[in-house]
Amino acid sequence: MVVAKEKMMSYEEIRQKRVEENKKRMEALNLPQLSTLLHTPSFKPSPRKQMKPRTVEKQLVVVRRSSRVANKPPPVYQEVLVDKVMIPRRLSKHRDLSNRVYASDEARAEALEKAEKLESGLDPHFPVFIKSMLQSHVTGGFWLGLPVHFCKTNLPKRDEVMTLVDEEGHEYPTIYLAKKTGLSGGWKGFAVAHGLVDGDAIVFQLLQRTTFKVYIIRVKGSQQS
């Protein structure tokens, strides 16, 4: 028992000695002060400012009236019917259509028959279609709609300049509108230059992607309205 107690005391002395040595080392390295600084906040939170509620002062102000109307009674407002304001429509220039020439059914059919005969003698390698002229083609809006199937199969998929070549070799540029499958700008110039009238049969032969050879079959026996 005495030996064990001596061993315990010697172990306690050794542990205490190590603690003191470690303490001296920490003091030498200034570790206690650093630990204290790390646990101490570096800034002090500023006290929260209390916002004072904003007060709005209301004052009664006497509205000043002009001396000219001060002694007059207040105005009385009533509903008043006001005429509707209309913007005048722009009047378009009146077209004189009294000299229009209308083809008879017999004359129109005769012109179409001649056109079909002419078509049969053309080179079959070039696509062809026939168009019988109406008043809207030659005297009205001057818009020429083309066969939809022919356009979808043979003509460009977007707007292009189509050249019309008459039988004398003269060229007339026109605007082809792909979505509307028809000729717009330039067609009027061609129709007027060739004196086209209602009932004329036109043979269109597509020589190139944007070039038509045009043959005109004149209507006969037309009557004037």
ZIHU-V761093 format. One line per field, one symbol per residue. phi: phi as a letter, one per 40 degrees, with the letter a starting at -180 (. if undefined). A space follows every 50 residues. Layout:
BEGIN
phi: ???
END
This chain:
BEGIN
phi: .cccccccccccccccccdccccccccccgccccccccccccbbcccccc ccccbbcbbcbcccbcccbccccccbcbcbcbcccbccccccccccbccc bbccccccccccccccccdccccccbcbabbccbcccbbccfbbcbdccc cccbcdcbcacbbbbcccgcbbcbccccccfacbdhcdcccccbfcbdhc bbbbbccbdbbbcbbbbccbgcbcc
END
